[in-house]
Amino acid sequence: MNDVTLRVIGTVRNGRTTLDDLGWGAVESMITVKPEFVAALTGLETFSHVWVVFFMNVDPLEEAPAVIRRPRGRDDMPMVGVFAQRGRMRPNPVGITAAEIVRLETGCVVVRGLDAISGTPVLDLKPYVPDFDRRRATVPEWMDRLMEGYFSES
């Protein structure tokens, strides 16, 4: 098997139209779910966070996927493989973010901290479950530098 087919289950709506790498923590996004999947939201309101799996369909620079590159193209970052970073320039531009659930409305989920621009197709929603999702993890020092200000609210 070399190819798979995925279904879009919803769409991100927010005020972000550019891929700026700062301030995502304050962004509230409405994920509008397609009518055939609205019932699938039942019970999600009892969780504080949700994993949002999305398709990074916007490439304003029209960059080709890269096997190895500097994160965000920054000269102060090391050359690392695409699987060692979270950027969009990858073989399959699939993003995943754990976002805070603000509220559920009819047919949509409002979340905070989702780093996806308005119009982004959503592929799946999964509840954040600490027993599954929280791990003691380490990252290289460059990742801490790279993430400075990314989710800050300023």
C-alpha positions as CSV (number, residue, x, y, z in Angstrom):
1,M,0.0,0.0,0.0
2,N,1.5,3.3,-1.1
3,D,-1.5,5.7,-0.9
4,V,-4.3,6.3,1.5
5,T,-7.5,8.3,1.3
6,L,-8.6,10.5,4.2
7,R,-11.9,12.3,4.7
8,V,-12.1,15.9,5.8
9,I,-14.4,16.0,8.9
10,G,-14.4,19.8,9.4
11,T,-12.7,23.1,8.8
12,V,-10.8,25.6,11.0
13,R,-12.2,29.1,11.2
14,N,-10.3,31.8,13.0
15,G,-8.7,35.2,12.2
16,R,-5.3,33.9,11.2
17,T,-4.6,33.9,7.5
18,T,-0.8,33.8,7.6
19,L,1.6,31.2,8.9
20,D,3.4,33.5,11.4
21,D,5.3,31.4,14.0
22,L,4.3,33.5,17.0
23,G,1.3,34.0,19.4
24,W,-0.7,30.9,18.6
25,G,-1.5,30.4,22.3
26,A,-4.2,33.1,22.3
27,V,-5.8,32.1,19.0
28,E,-9.4,30.9,19.3
29,S,-10.5,28.7,16.5
30,M,-13.9,27.3,15.6
31,I,-13.7,23.9,14.1
32,T,-16.9,23.5,12.1
33,V,-17.7,19.8,11.7
34,K,-19.5,18.4,8.7
35,P,-23.1,17.5,9.4
36,E,-22.5,13.8,9.1
37,F,-20.0,13.9,11.9
38,V,-21.8,16.3,14.4
39,A,-23.1,13.4,16.5
40,A,-19.4,12.2,16.9
41,L,-18.9,15.3,19.1
42,T,-21.1,13.8,21.8
43,G,-19.2,13.7,25.1
44,L,-16.2,15.7,23.9
45,E,-17.3,18.6,26.1
46,T,-16.3,16.6,29.2
47,F,-12.6,16.8,28.2
48,S,-10.4,19.9,28.7
49,H,-8.2,19.3,25.6
50,V,-8.5,17.7,22.2
51,W,-5.9,16.6,19.7
52,V,-6.7,18.2,16.3
53,V,-5.3,16.4,13.3
54,F,-5.3,18.6,10.2
55,F,-4.0,18.8,6.7
56,M,-1.5,21.7,6.2
57,N,-2.9,22.7,2.8
58,V,-1.3,26.1,2.5
59,D,2.2,26.6,1.3
60,P,2.7,30.3,0.5
61,L,6.3,29.8,-0.5
62,E,5.6,26.7,-2.6
63,E,8.5,24.9,-1.0
64,A,9.1,21.3,-1.9
65,P,9.0,18.8,0.9
66,A,12.5,18.4,2.3
67,V,14.1,15.3,3.9
68,I,16.6,17.5,5.8
69,R,16.5,21.2,6.5
70,R,16.9,23.9,9.1
71,P,13.7,24.3,11.2
72,R,11.8,27.4,9.9
73,G,14.8,28.0,7.6
74,R,16.6,29.7,10.5
75,D,20.4,29.9,10.3
76,D,20.8,29.4,14.0
77,M,19.1,26.0,13.8
78,P,20.9,22.7,13.0
79,M,20.3,20.7,9.9
80,V,17.9,18.0,11.0
81,G,15.6,15.5,9.2
82,V,12.0,16.4,8.7
83,F,10.9,13.7,11.1
84,A,12.9,15.5,13.9
85,Q,10.8,18.7,13.4
86,R,7.1,19.7,13.3
87,G,7.1,22.0,10.2
88,R,4.8,21.7,7.2
89,M,7.4,20.8,4.6
90,R,7.1,17.0,4.9
91,P,6.2,14.0,2.7
92,N,2.6,14.2,4.1
93,P,1.7,17.7,5.4
94,V,-0.3,16.4,8.4
95,G,-0.3,18.6,11.5
96,I,-1.3,17.6,15.1
97,T,-1.9,20.0,18.0
98,A,-3.2,19.5,21.5
99,A,-5.6,22.4,21.9
100,E,-7.7,23.6,24.9
101,I,-11.5,23.1,24.4
102,V,-13.2,26.4,25.1
103,R,-16.7,25.2,24.4
104,L,-18.8,23.1,22.1
105,E,-21.6,24.7,20.0
106,T,-24.0,23.1,17.7
107,G,-21.8,21.5,15.0
108,C,-18.5,22.9,16.1
109,V,-15.8,22.9,18.7
110,V,-14.2,26.1,19.8
111,V,-10.5,25.6,20.8
112,R,-7.6,27.8,22.0
113,G,-4.0,27.2,20.9
114,L,-4.5,25.5,17.6
115,D,-1.8,26.5,15.2
116,A,-3.8,26.2,12.0
117,I,-4.9,29.0,9.8
118,S,-8.5,29.7,8.8
119,G,-9.7,27.3,6.1
120,T,-7.5,24.4,7.2
121,P,-9.1,21.0,6.7
122,V,-9.5,18.9,9.8
123,L,-8.9,15.2,9.5
124,D,-9.7,14.0,13.0
125,L,-10.4,15.0,16.6
126,K,-9.2,12.8,19.5
127,P,-9.7,13.6,23.2
128,Y,-6.5,14.4,25.1
129,V,-6.1,11.6,27.6
130,P,-3.2,12.1,30.0
131,D,-2.7,8.3,30.5
132,F,-2.1,7.9,26.8
133,D,-0.7,11.3,25.9
134,R,1.5,12.6,28.7
135,R,5.1,11.3,28.7
136,R,8.3,12.4,30.3
137,A,10.0,13.7,27.2
138,T,13.2,15.4,26.3
139,V,14.0,17.7,23.4
140,P,17.2,19.2,22.2
141,E,18.1,22.7,23.3
142,W,17.5,24.1,19.8
143,M,13.8,23.1,20.1
144,D,13.4,25.3,23.2
145,R,14.9,28.2,21.2
146,L,12.8,27.5,18.2
147,M,9.6,27.5,20.3
148,E,10.2,30.8,22.1
149,G,7.1,32.9,21.6
150,Y,5.3,30.3,19.5
151,F,2.4,29.8,21.9
152,S,2.8,32.9,24.0
153,E,-0.2,35.2,24.0
154,S,1.8,38.4,23.0
